[in-house]
Amino acid sequence: MSSRIPDFQSIFWPLLEVCADGQTHSKKDVVPTLAKHFGLSEDDLAVLLPSGKQSMFDNRVGWAKSYLKQAGLLEIVGRGFFKISERGSKVLREKPEKLNTKYLMRFPEFAEFHVYKKKISDTEASFEQQTNEATPDELLSVGYKQLRESLATELLAKIKQITPSRFEHLVLDLLLKMGYGGTQEDAGTVVGKSGDGGIDGIINEDRLGLDVIYIQAKRWEADVGRPEIQKFVGALAGNKASKGVFITSSGFTKEARNYANQVNHKVVLIDGVMLAELMMDYDLGVSTKDVYTVKRLDSDYFEED
C-alpha cells in the first residue's frame, strides 16, 4: 500500500473546498483535482484495492463523499452528482481544527449513520494500526460490517424519499421475498386508503392462504408511539385477525414496544434499522457489487493413507 495515498478522512476538507464554488460536481471530475492537491503520482493513482477492481484513491474519495453526504455537508443533485450544502458552506466558514468522523458526529444524521445509535470509541485508529492489532479475519469482518452499515443507511435515506404509497408496496415486496404468500397479484393486497381502519395491506401467511397477516406501514421520521400501535391492534380485532406486522422507516417508543408485547394479538414491530437489514438479507432494493471467497487449508487432503 502506498503511504502517499491519504486516508479517506484526510480527504474530507479538500473535497469540501473543491465544492465551495457551489457548482454541481461528480466524483470523476473531483478526483484529478484532489490527486493534484495531495501530490499523487500516476503510480499512486494506479494502486488498486485488494480486489483489483478499483483505484484505492478513487475508492477513498468515494467514501469521503459518502460520509460528507451522510453528515449533510454535501447534497445529491442527481445520479452521481453532488454539490455543497448550506451546512457544508457553514463548516467551511467556521474552519474547524480537524474535519474527521469525530467532528461529523455532532450532526444527528451522521451519528445515526455511523453508530446505529450505539456509542463508539473516540479513538480513530489508522488502517496501519488496525492491521497491527487485528487478524486478517477480524479486519475482513469489520470491513464487512462497515459496508453493511453504510448500505443500510443509504437504504433508509432512500426509503424516506419515496411516497407513502410506494412504501406500502415496498413492505409487501419484502414480505413476499421472505416467503409469505405467493405472487404480488394473488398474495398481497394494498389497501392504503383514507379510512382504512389502520390497515395498509393484507398478505397470505403461506402460499395456500391458510391464514393472513395484516400490515401497517408508516414512512415516518418520528418514532411511532403507543397510540398508533393501539389503533393497529384495534383494527386487527375489528377484522377478526390475530396477526399483524407494523413496519416503519423510523423507530418505536419504549411504550409502543411494551404495549405490543402485552396484547393477546401477535404483533411484530419492524423499525427502520431492521427493515434495512431485512432488505439486504433478502436482496430487495440492493444488488451484489463484489463476491469474495475466503478459503482455508484442507488438512484432510494432506493426510497419508
Phi and psi restraints in degrees (value plus and minus 20) as a CYANA .aco file:
   2 SER   PHI     -94.7   -54.7
   2 SER   PSI     105.4   145.4
   3 SER   PHI     -92.7   -52.7
   3 SER   PSI     -31.9     8.1
   4 ARG   PHI     -96.3   -56.3
   4 ARG   PSI     -42.8    -2.8
   5 ILE   PHI     -95.1   -55.1
   5 ILE   PSI     100.2   140.2
   6 PRO   PHI     -89.3   -49.3
   6 PRO   PSI     131.4   171.4
   7 ASP   PHI     -90.0   -50.0
   7 ASP   PSI     141.7   181.7
   8 PHE   PHI     -84.5   -44.5
   8 PHE   PSI     -47.7    -7.7
   9 GLN   PHI     -89.2   -49.2
   9 GLN   PSI     -51.1   -11.1
  10 SER   PHI     -88.1   -48.1
  10 SER   PSI     -36.0     4.0
  11 ILE   PHI    -106.7   -66.7
  11 ILE   PSI     -36.2     3.8
  12 PHE   PHI     -70.5   -30.5
  12 PHE   PSI     -76.8   -36.8
  13 TRP   PHI     -88.0   -48.0
  13 TRP   PSI     -69.0   -29.0
  14 PRO   PHI     -78.8   -38.8
  14 PRO   PSI     -57.6   -17.6
  15 LEU   PHI     -85.4   -45.4
  15 LEU   PSI     -60.7   -20.7
  16 LEU   PHI     -84.5   -44.5
  16 LEU   PSI     -59.2   -19.2
  17 GLU   PHI     -85.0   -45.0
  17 GLU   PSI     -59.7   -19.7
  18 VAL   PHI     -79.7   -39.7
  18 VAL   PSI     -54.9   -14.9
  19 CYS   PHI    -107.7   -67.7
  19 CYS   PSI     -18.0    22.0
  20 ALA   PHI     -83.5   -43.5
  20 ALA   PSI     -37.0     3.0
  21 ASP   PHI     -93.8   -53.8
  21 ASP   PSI     -28.0    12.0
  22 GLY   PHI      58.3    98.3
  22 GLY   PSI     -18.4    21.6
  23 GLN   PHI    -105.4   -65.4
  23 GLN   PSI     146.5   186.5
  24 THR   PHI    -100.9   -60.9
  24 THR   PSI     114.0   154.0
  25 HIS   PHI    -148.4  -108.4
  25 HIS   PSI     143.8   183.8
  26 SER   PHI    -147.8  -107.8
  26 SER   PSI     141.3   181.3
  27 LYS   PHI     -80.1   -40.1
  27 LYS   PSI     -55.2   -15.2
  28 LYS   PHI     -80.9   -40.9
  28 LYS   PSI     -57.1   -17.1
  29 ASP   PHI    -108.0   -68.0
  29 ASP   PSI     -37.6     2.4
  30 VAL   PHI    -110.0   -70.0
  30 VAL   PSI     -44.2    -4.2
  31 VAL   PHI     -78.4   -38.4
  31 VAL   PSI     -68.4   -28.4
  32 PRO   PHI     -80.3   -40.3
  32 PRO   PSI     -60.2   -20.2
  33 THR   PHI     -83.6   -43.6
  33 THR   PSI     -63.4   -23.4
  34 LEU   PHI     -88.9   -48.9
  34 LEU   PSI     -57.8   -17.8
  35 ALA   PHI     -81.4   -41.4
  35 ALA   PSI     -60.8   -20.8
  36 LYS   PHI     -85.5   -45.5
  36 LYS   PSI     -59.5   -19.5
  37 HIS   PHI     -79.1   -39.1
  37 HIS   PSI     -61.0   -21.0
  38 PHE   PHI    -110.0   -70.0
  38 PHE   PSI     -19.8    20.2
  39 GLY   PHI      46.6    86.6
  39 GLY   PSI      16.8    56.8
  40 LEU   PHI    -102.4   -62.4
  40 LEU   PSI     122.1   162.1
  41 SER   PHI    -111.8   -71.8
  41 SER   PSI     153.8   193.8
  42 GLU   PHI     -81.4   -41.4
  42 GLU   PSI     -56.0   -16.0
  43 ASP   PHI     -84.7   -44.7
  43 ASP   PSI     -59.5   -19.5
  44 ASP   PHI     -81.9   -41.9
  44 ASP   PSI     -63.8   -23.8
  45 LEU   PHI     -91.9   -51.9
  45 LEU   PSI     -36.5     3.5
  46 ALA   PHI    -107.0   -67.0
  46 ALA   PSI     -29.2    10.8
  47 VAL   PHI     -86.6   -46.6
  47 VAL   PSI     106.4   146.4
  48 LEU   PHI    -124.2   -84.2
  48 LEU   PSI     140.9   180.9
  49 LEU   PHI     -85.7   -45.7
  49 LEU   PSI     142.3   182.3
  50 PRO   PHI     -73.4   -33.4
  50 PRO   PSI     -48.8    -8.8
  51 SER   PHI     -89.5   -49.5
  51 SER   PSI     -39.3     0.7
  52 GLY   PHI      54.3    94.3
  52 GLY   PSI      -6.8    33.2
  53 LYS   PHI    -128.7   -88.7
  53 LYS   PSI     -30.0    10.0
  54 GLN   PHI    -171.3  -131.3
  54 GLN   PSI     127.6   167.6
  55 SER   PHI     -84.4   -44.4
  55 SER   PSI     116.9   156.9
  56 MET   PHI     -83.0   -43.0
  56 MET   PSI     -62.3   -22.3
  57 PHE   PHI     -87.0   -47.0
  57 PHE   PSI     -62.7   -22.7
  58 ASP   PHI     -78.3   -38.3
  58 ASP   PSI     -61.3   -21.3
  59 ASN   PHI     -84.1   -44.1
  59 ASN   PSI     -61.8   -21.8
  60 ARG   PHI     -91.0   -51.0
  60 ARG   PSI     -53.6   -13.6
  61 VAL   PHI     -83.2   -43.2
  61 VAL   PSI     -60.6   -20.6
  62 GLY   PHI     -81.4   -41.4
  62 GLY   PSI     -61.6   -21.6
  63 TRP   PHI     -89.0   -49.0
  63 TRP   PSI     -58.0   -18.0
  64 ALA   PHI     -81.3   -41.3
  64 ALA   PSI     -64.6   -24.6
  65 LYS   PHI     -80.9   -40.9
  65 LYS   PSI     -62.9   -22.9
  66 SER   PHI     -82.2   -42.2
  66 SER   PSI     -63.3   -23.3
  67 TYR   PHI     -86.7   -46.7
  67 TYR   PSI     -62.3   -22.3
  68 LEU   PHI     -85.9   -45.9
  68 LEU   PSI     -54.2   -14.2
  69 LYS   PHI     -87.0   -47.0
  69 LYS   PSI     -64.3   -24.3
  70 GLN   PHI     -84.5   -44.5
  70 GLN   PSI     -48.3    -8.3
  71 ALA   PHI    -104.7   -64.7
  71 ALA   PSI     -24.6    15.4
  72 GLY   PHI      62.0   102.0
  72 GLY   PSI      -5.6    34.4
  73 LEU   PHI    -107.2   -67.2
  73 LEU   PSI     -44.4    -4.4
  74 LEU   PHI    -142.2  -102.2
  74 LEU   PSI     132.0   172.0
  75 GLU   PHI    -149.7  -109.7
  75 GLU   PSI     122.6   162.6
  76 ILE   PHI    -100.7   -60.7
  76 ILE   PSI     111.9   151.9
  77 VAL   PHI    -138.7   -98.7
  77 VAL   PSI     -12.7    27.3
  78 GLY   PHI     144.5   184.5
  78 GLY   PSI     149.5   189.5
  79 ARG   PHI     -80.1   -40.1
  79 ARG   PSI      91.0   131.0
  80 GLY   PHI      64.3   104.3
  80 GLY   PSI     -18.5    21.5
  81 PHE   PHI    -140.2  -100.2
  81 PHE   PSI     126.5   166.5
  82 PHE   PHI    -170.9  -130.9
  82 PHE   PSI     145.3   185.3
  83 LYS   PHI    -170.5  -130.5
  83 LYS   PSI     147.7   187.7
  84 ILE   PHI     -90.9   -50.9
  84 ILE   PSI     125.0   165.0
  85 SER   PHI    -117.0   -77.0
  85 SER   PSI     155.6   195.6
  86 GLU   PHI     -80.3   -40.3
  86 GLU   PSI     -60.9   -20.9
  87 ARG   PHI     -85.4   -45.4
  87 ARG   PSI     -59.8   -19.8
  88 GLY   PHI     -83.3   -43.3
  88 GLY   PSI     -60.9   -20.9
  89 SER   PHI     -83.7   -43.7
  89 SER   PSI     -57.3   -17.3
  90 LYS   PHI     -85.4   -45.4
  90 LYS   PSI     -61.6   -21.6
  91 VAL   PHI     -83.5   -43.5
  91 VAL   PSI     -59.7   -19.7
  92 LEU   PHI     -80.7   -40.7
  92 LEU   PSI     -61.7   -21.7
  93 ARG   PHI     -87.5   -47.5
  93 ARG   PSI     -54.5   -14.5
  94 GLU   PHI     -95.6   -55.6
  94 GLU   PSI     -44.3    -4.3
  95 LYS   PHI      29.1    69.1
  95 LYS   PSI      48.4    88.4
  96 PRO   PHI     -82.2   -42.2
  96 PRO   PSI     133.4   173.4
  97 GLU   PHI     -78.8   -38.8
  97 GLU   PSI     -59.0   -19.0
  98 LYS   PHI    -168.8  -128.8
  98 LYS   PSI     104.1   144.1
  99 LEU   PHI    -119.0   -79.0
  99 LEU   PSI      82.0   122.0
 100 ASN   PHI    -160.9  -120.9
 100 ASN   PSI    -193.0  -153.0
 101 THR   PHI     -84.1   -44.1
 101 THR   PSI     -53.1   -13.1
 102 LYS   PHI     -82.6   -42.6
 102 LYS   PSI     -60.8   -20.8
 103 TYR   PHI     -85.8   -45.8
 103 TYR   PSI     -62.1   -22.1
 104 LEU   PHI     -85.8   -45.8
 104 LEU   PSI     -38.7     1.3
 105 MET   PHI     -84.0   -44.0
 105 MET   PSI     -34.0     6.0
 106 ARG   PHI     -92.5   -52.5
 106 ARG   PSI     -35.4     4.6
 107 PHE   PHI    -115.1   -75.1
 107 PHE   PSI     101.5   141.5
 108 PRO   PHI     -72.6   -32.6
 108 PRO   PSI     -60.2   -20.2
 109 GLU   PHI     -82.5   -42.5
 109 GLU   PSI     -58.4   -18.4
 110 PHE   PHI     -94.3   -54.3
 110 PHE   PSI     -58.2   -18.2
 111 ALA   PHI     -78.4   -38.4
 111 ALA   PSI     -63.0   -23.0
 112 GLU   PHI     -86.6   -46.6
 112 GLU   PSI     -61.8   -21.8
 113 PHE   PHI     -82.8   -42.8
 113 PHE   PSI     -63.2   -23.2
 114 HIS   PHI    -102.1   -62.1
 114 HIS   PSI     -51.1   -11.1
 115 VAL   PHI    -146.4  -106.4
 115 VAL   PSI     -17.1    22.9
 116 TYR   PHI      31.5    71.5
 116 TYR   PSI      21.0    61.0
 117 LYS   PHI      46.1    86.1
 117 LYS   PSI       1.6    41.6
 118 LYS   PHI    -135.5   -95.5
 118 LYS   PSI     132.8   172.8
 119 LYS   PHI     -94.4   -54.4
 119 LYS   PSI     123.7   163.7
 120 ILE   PHI    -147.7  -107.7
 120 ILE   PSI     147.0   187.0
 121 SER   PHI     -91.7   -51.7
 121 SER   PSI     125.9   165.9
 122 ASP   PHI     -98.3   -58.3
 122 ASP   PSI     -31.4     8.6
 123 THR   PHI     -96.4   -56.4
 123 THR   PSI     103.8   143.8
 124 GLU   PHI    -124.6   -84.6
 124 GLU   PSI      81.6   121.6
 125 ALA   PHI    -105.0   -65.0
 125 ALA   PSI     124.1   164.1
 126 SER   PHI     -96.0   -56.0
 126 SER   PSI     146.1   186.1
 127 PHE   PHI     -80.4   -40.4
 127 PHE   PSI     -59.8   -19.8
 128 GLU   PHI     -83.9   -43.9
 128 GLU   PSI     -59.8   -19.8
 129 GLN   PHI     -85.0   -45.0
 129 GLN   PSI     -62.5   -22.5
 130 GLN   PHI     -81.8   -41.8
 130 GLN   PSI     -59.6   -19.6
 131 THR   PHI     -82.3   -42.3
 131 THR   PSI     -57.0   -17.0
 132 ASN   PHI     -93.3   -53.3
 132 ASN   PSI     -49.0    -9.0
 133 GLU   PHI    -117.2   -77.2
 133 GLU   PSI     -37.7     2.3
 134 ALA   PHI    -145.7  -105.7
 134 ALA   PSI     135.1   175.1
 135 THR   PHI     -97.3   -57.3
 135 THR   PSI     141.5   181.5
 136 PRO   PHI     -76.5   -36.5
 136 PRO   PSI     -57.8   -17.8
 137 ASP   PHI     -82.6   -42.6
 137 ASP   PSI     -60.4   -20.4
 138 GLU   PHI     -87.1   -47.1
 138 GLU   PSI     -61.7   -21.7
 139 LEU   PHI     -83.0   -43.0
 139 LEU   PSI     -60.0   -20.0
 140 LEU   PHI     -83.3   -43.3
 140 LEU   PSI     -61.4   -21.4
 141 SER   PHI     -85.4   -45.4
 141 SER   PSI     -63.6   -23.6
 142 VAL   PHI     -84.0   -44.0
 142 VAL   PSI     -63.9   -23.9
 143 GLY   PHI     -82.3   -42.3
 143 GLY   PSI     -61.4   -21.4
 144 TYR   PHI     -83.0   -43.0
 144 TYR   PSI     -62.4   -22.4
 145 LYS   PHI     -83.3   -43.3
 145 LYS   PSI     -61.3   -21.3
 146 GLN   PHI     -85.9   -45.9
 146 GLN   PSI     -61.8   -21.8
 147 LEU   PHI     -82.7   -42.7
 147 LEU   PSI     -61.1   -21.1
 148 ARG   PHI     -86.2   -46.2
 148 ARG   PSI     -62.5   -22.5
 149 GLU   PHI     -84.2   -44.2
 149 GLU   PSI     -61.0   -21.0
 150 SER   PHI     -83.2   -43.2
 150 SER   PSI     -64.0   -24.0
 151 LEU   PHI     -84.9   -44.9
 151 LEU   PSI     -59.8   -19.8
 152 ALA   PHI     -80.9   -40.9
 152 ALA   PSI     -60.0   -20.0
 153 THR   PHI     -87.8   -47.8
 153 THR   PSI     -60.4   -20.4
 154 GLU   PHI     -82.4   -42.4
 154 GLU   PSI     -60.0   -20.0
 155 LEU   PHI     -80.4   -40.4
 155 LEU   PSI     -68.5   -28.5
 156 LEU   PHI     -83.2   -43.2
 156 LEU   PSI     -59.9   -19.9
 157 ALA   PHI     -82.0   -42.0
 157 ALA   PSI     -61.1   -21.1
 158 LYS   PHI     -88.5   -48.5
 158 LYS   PSI     -61.6   -21.6
 159 ILE   PHI     -78.8   -38.8
 159 ILE   PSI     -59.1   -19.1
 160 LYS   PHI     -93.7   -53.7
 160 LYS   PSI     -27.4    12.6
 161 GLN   PHI    -115.3   -75.3
 161 GLN   PSI     -36.7     3.3
 162 ILE   PHI    -102.4   -62.4
 162 ILE   PSI     145.6   185.6
 163 THR   PHI     -94.2   -54.2
 163 THR   PSI     136.1   176.1
 164 PRO   PHI     -75.8   -35.8
 164 PRO   PSI     -57.4   -17.4
 165 SER   PHI     -84.5   -44.5
 165 SER   PSI     -63.7   -23.7
 166 ARG   PHI     -85.4   -45.4
 166 ARG   PSI     -53.6   -13.6
 167 PHE   PHI     -83.8   -43.8
 167 PHE   PSI     -60.1   -20.1
 168 GLU   PHI     -81.5   -41.5
 168 GLU   PSI     -61.7   -21.7
 169 HIS   PHI     -86.3   -46.3
 169 HIS   PSI     -58.0   -18.0
 170 LEU   PHI     -80.0   -40.0
 170 LEU   PSI     -63.6   -23.6
 171 VAL   PHI     -81.3   -41.3
 171 VAL   PSI     -65.0   -25.0
 172 LEU   PHI     -84.0   -44.0
 172 LEU   PSI     -60.8   -20.8
 173 ASP   PHI     -78.8   -38.8
 173 ASP   PSI     -62.0   -22.0
 174 LEU   PHI     -84.0   -44.0
 174 LEU   PSI     -66.9   -26.9
 175 LEU   PHI     -83.2   -43.2
 175 LEU   PSI     -56.8   -16.8
 176 LEU   PHI     -84.6   -44.6
 176 LEU   PSI     -60.6   -20.6
 177 LYS   PHI     -82.5   -42.5
 177 LYS   PSI     -51.7   -11.7
 178 MET   PHI    -100.0   -60.0
 178 MET   PSI     -22.1    17.9
 179 GLY   PHI      84.4   124.4
 179 GLY   PSI     -17.8    22.2
 180 TYR   PHI    -102.0   -62.0
 180 TYR   PSI     120.9   160.9
 181 GLY   PHI      47.9    87.9
 181 GLY   PSI    -182.8  -142.8
 182 GLY   PHI    -136.3   -96.3
 182 GLY   PSI    -102.0   -62.0
 183 THR   PHI    -139.3   -99.3
 183 THR   PSI     148.7   188.7
 184 GLN   PHI     -79.2   -39.2
 184 GLN   PSI     -54.1   -14.1
 185 GLU   PHI     -93.3   -53.3
 185 GLU   PSI     -65.7   -25.7
 186 ASP   PHI    -121.4   -81.4
 186 ASP   PSI     -31.3     8.7
 187 ALA   PHI    -125.8   -85.8
 187 ALA   PSI     -53.4   -13.4
 188 GLY   PHI    -131.6   -91.6
 188 GLY   PSI     117.7   157.7
 189 THR   PHI    -146.3  -106.3
 189 THR   PSI      93.0   133.0
 190 VAL   PHI    -103.1   -63.1
 190 VAL   PSI     105.2   145.2
 191 VAL   PHI    -114.0   -74.0
 191 VAL   PSI     -94.9   -54.9
 192 GLY   PHI      29.7    69.7
 192 GLY   PSI      17.2    57.2
 193 LYS   PHI    -133.1   -93.1
 193 LYS   PSI     139.9   179.9
 194 SER   PHI     -81.8   -41.8
 194 SER   PSI     112.2   152.2
 195 GLY   PHI      58.5    98.5
 195 GLY   PSI       8.3    48.3
 196 ASP   PHI     -98.9   -58.9
 196 ASP   PSI     -16.3    23.7
 197 GLY   PHI      51.2    91.2
 197 GLY   PSI       5.2    45.2
 198 GLY   PHI      64.6   104.6
 198 GLY   PSI     -10.8    29.2
 199 ILE   PHI    -135.7   -95.7
 199 ILE   PSI     106.9   146.9
 200 ASP   PHI    -123.4   -83.4
 200 ASP   PSI     -39.3     0.7
 201 GLY   PHI    -185.4  -145.4
 201 GLY   PSI     140.9   180.9
 202 ILE   PHI    -154.5  -114.5
 202 ILE   PSI     113.2   153.2
 203 ILE   PHI    -159.3  -119.3
 203 ILE   PSI     124.4   164.4
 204 ASN   PHI     -87.9   -47.9
 204 ASN   PSI     120.7   160.7
 205 GLU   PHI     -91.9   -51.9
 205 GLU   PSI     -48.3    -8.3
 206 ASP   PHI    -161.6  -121.6
 206 ASP   PSI     152.6   192.6
 207 ARG   PHI     -88.0   -48.0
 207 ARG   PSI     -40.8    -0.8
 208 LEU   PHI    -107.0   -67.0
 208 LEU   PSI     -29.9    10.1
 209 GLY   PHI      51.3    91.3
 209 GLY   PSI      11.3    51.3
 210 LEU   PHI     -89.5   -49.5
 210 LEU   PSI     -44.2    -4.2
 211 ASP   PHI    -171.7  -131.7
 211 ASP   PSI     142.0   182.0
 212 VAL   PHI    -143.0  -103.0
 212 VAL   PSI     135.4   175.4
 213 ILE   PHI    -139.6   -99.6
 213 ILE   PSI     111.1   151.1
 214 TYR   PHI    -114.7   -74.7
 214 TYR   PSI     123.4   163.4
 215 ILE   PHI    -143.7  -103.7
 215 ILE   PSI     118.5   158.5
 216 GLN   PHI    -142.6  -102.6
 216 GLN   PSI     107.4   147.4
 217 ALA   PHI    -142.4  -102.4
 217 ALA   PSI     101.0   141.0
 218 LYS   PHI    -141.7  -101.7
 218 LYS   PSI      90.8   130.8
 219 ARG   PHI    -109.3   -69.3
 219 ARG   PSI      64.1   104.1
 220 TRP   PHI    -136.8   -96.8
 220 TRP   PSI     141.3   181.3
 221 GLU   PHI    -115.7   -75.7
 221 GLU   PSI     -62.9   -22.9
 222 ALA   PHI    -100.6   -60.6
 222 ALA   PSI     134.6   174.6
 223 ASP   PHI     -85.1   -45.1
 223 ASP   PSI     126.2   166.2
 224 VAL   PHI    -101.4   -61.4
 224 VAL   PSI     109.6   149.6
 225 GLY   PHI    -117.7   -77.7
 225 GLY   PSI     159.9   199.9
 226 ARG   PHI     -79.2   -39.2
 226 ARG   PSI     -60.7   -20.7
 227 PRO   PHI     -75.3   -35.3
 227 PRO   PSI     -58.7   -18.7
 228 GLU   PHI     -87.2   -47.2
 228 GLU   PSI     -57.3   -17.3
 229 ILE   PHI     -89.6   -49.6
 229 ILE   PSI     -58.7   -18.7
 230 GLN   PHI     -81.4   -41.4
 230 GLN   PSI     -61.8   -21.8
 231 LYS   PHI     -83.1   -43.1
 231 LYS   PSI     -60.8   -20.8
 232 PHE   PHI     -85.5   -45.5
 232 PHE   PSI     -64.5   -24.5
 233 VAL   PHI     -82.4   -42.4
 233 VAL   PSI     -57.7   -17.7
 234 GLY   PHI     -83.6   -43.6
 234 GLY   PSI     -58.8   -18.8
 235 ALA   PHI     -85.9   -45.9
 235 ALA   PSI     -56.6   -16.6
 236 LEU   PHI     -82.5   -42.5
 236 LEU   PSI     -66.3   -26.3
 237 ALA   PHI     -82.4   -42.4
 237 ALA   PSI     -60.0   -20.0
 238 GLY   PHI     -85.5   -45.5
 238 GLY   PSI     -45.7    -5.7
 239 ASN   PHI    -120.1   -80.1
 239 ASN   PSI     -10.5    29.5
 240 LYS   PHI      34.0    74.0
 240 LYS   PSI      20.6    60.6
 241 ALA   PHI    -125.6   -85.6
 241 ALA   PSI     129.8   169.8
 242 SER   PHI    -130.7   -90.7
 242 SER   PSI     -32.4     7.6
 243 LYS   PHI    -150.7  -110.7
 243 LYS   PSI     118.5   158.5
 244 GLY   PHI    -170.4  -130.4
 244 GLY   PSI     132.4   172.4
 245 VAL   PHI    -144.6  -104.6
 245 VAL   PSI     104.1   144.1
 246 PHE   PHI    -129.2   -89.2
 246 PHE   PSI      95.5   135.5
 247 ILE   PHI    -138.2   -98.2
 247 ILE   PSI     111.6   151.6
 248 THR   PHI    -153.6  -113.6
 248 THR   PSI     135.4   175.4
 249 SER   PHI    -103.8   -63.8
 249 SER   PSI     -28.3    11.7
 250 SER   PHI    -124.5   -84.5
 250 SER   PSI    -139.8   -99.8
 251 GLY   PHI    -165.6  -125.6
 251 GLY   PSI    -193.9  -153.9
 252 PHE   PHI    -144.1  -104.1
 252 PHE   PSI     122.5   162.5
 253 THR   PHI     -92.2   -52.2
 253 THR   PSI     142.6   182.6
 254 LYS   PHI     -80.4   -40.4
 254 LYS   PSI     -59.4   -19.4
 255 GLU   PHI     -83.6   -43.6
 255 GLU   PSI     -58.1   -18.1
 256 ALA   PHI     -85.0   -45.0
 256 ALA   PSI     -63.6   -23.6
 257 ARG   PHI     -86.7   -46.7
 257 ARG   PSI     -61.9   -21.9
 258 ASN   PHI     -81.5   -41.5
 258 ASN   PSI     -62.0   -22.0
 259 TYR   PHI     -84.9   -44.9
 259 TYR   PSI     -62.8   -22.8
 260 ALA   PHI     -81.8   -41.8
 260 ALA   PSI     -51.5   -11.5
 261 ASN   PHI     -97.9   -57.9
 261 ASN   PSI     -38.2     1.8
 262 GLN   PHI    -114.0   -74.0
 262 GLN   PSI     -44.0    -4.0
 263 VAL   PHI     -95.0   -55.0
 263 VAL   PSI     138.5   178.5
 264 ASN   PHI     -91.8   -51.8
 264 ASN   PSI     -48.8    -8.8
 265 HIS   PHI     -90.3   -50.3
 265 HIS   PSI     130.0   170.0
 266 LYS   PHI    -106.8   -66.8
 266 LYS   PSI      83.6   123.6
 267 VAL   PHI    -137.9   -97.9
 267 VAL   PSI     101.0   141.0
 268 VAL   PHI    -123.0   -83.0
 268 VAL   PSI     109.2   149.2
 269 LEU   PHI    -124.5   -84.5
 269 LEU   PSI     106.1   146.1
 270 ILE   PHI    -141.1  -101.1
 270 ILE   PSI      93.5   133.5
 271 ASP   PHI    -108.7   -68.7
 271 ASP   PSI    -198.6  -158.6
 272 GLY   PHI     -80.5   -40.5
 272 GLY   PSI     -60.9   -20.9
 273 VAL   PHI     -83.9   -43.9
 273 VAL   PSI     -66.4   -26.4
 274 MET   PHI     -86.2   -46.2
 274 MET   PSI     -55.9   -15.9
 275 LEU   PHI     -80.9   -40.9
 275 LEU   PSI     -66.4   -26.4
 276 ALA   PHI     -83.3   -43.3
 276 ALA   PSI     -60.9   -20.9
 277 GLU   PHI     -80.6   -40.6
 277 GLU   PSI     -65.0   -25.0
 278 LEU   PHI     -85.9   -45.9
 278 LEU   PSI     -59.0   -19.0
 279 MET   PHI     -82.6   -42.6
 279 MET   PSI     -59.1   -19.1
 280 MET   PHI     -88.7   -48.7
 280 MET   PSI     -63.0   -23.0
 281 ASP   PHI     -84.5   -44.5
 281 ASP   PSI     -52.8   -12.8
 282 TYR   PHI    -128.5   -88.5
 282 TYR   PSI      -2.5    37.5
 283 ASP   PHI      34.0    74.0
 283 ASP   PSI      28.4    68.4
 284 LEU   PHI    -129.1   -89.1
 284 LEU   PSI      99.0   139.0
 285 GLY   PHI      56.5    96.5
 285 GLY   PSI      -9.9    30.1
 286 VAL   PHI    -155.1  -115.1
 286 VAL   PSI     142.1   182.1
 287 SER   PHI    -158.3  -118.3
 287 SER   PSI     135.7   175.7
 288 THR   PHI     -96.5   -56.5
 288 THR   PSI     107.5   147.5
 289 LYS   PHI    -113.9   -73.9
 289 LYS   PSI     -73.0   -33.0
 290 ASP   PHI    -161.0  -121.0
 290 ASP   PSI     134.1   174.1
 291 VAL   PHI    -147.9  -107.9
 291 VAL   PSI     102.4   142.4
 292 TYR   PHI    -131.1   -91.1
 292 TYR   PSI     106.9   146.9
 293 THR   PHI    -121.9   -81.9
 293 THR   PSI      96.6   136.6
 294 VAL   PHI    -116.1   -76.1
 294 VAL   PSI     101.5   141.5
 295 LYS   PHI    -132.0   -92.0
 295 LYS   PSI     138.0   178.0
 296 ARG   PHI    -150.2  -110.2
 296 ARG   PSI     145.5   185.5
 297 LEU   PHI     -88.0   -48.0
 297 LEU   PSI     114.2   154.2
 298 ASP   PHI    -116.4   -76.4
 298 ASP   PSI      72.1   112.1
 299 SER   PHI     -82.0   -42.0
 299 SER   PSI     -53.9   -13.9
 300 ASP   PHI     -79.5   -39.5
 300 ASP   PSI     -51.3   -11.3
 301 TYR   PHI     -83.0   -43.0
 301 TYR   PSI     -52.8   -12.8
 302 PHE   PHI    -111.2   -71.2
 302 PHE   PSI     -20.5    19.5
 303 GLU   PHI     -90.2   -50.2
 303 GLU   PSI     117.1   157.1
 304 GLU   PHI     -97.5   -57.5
 304 GLU   PSI     121.5   161.5
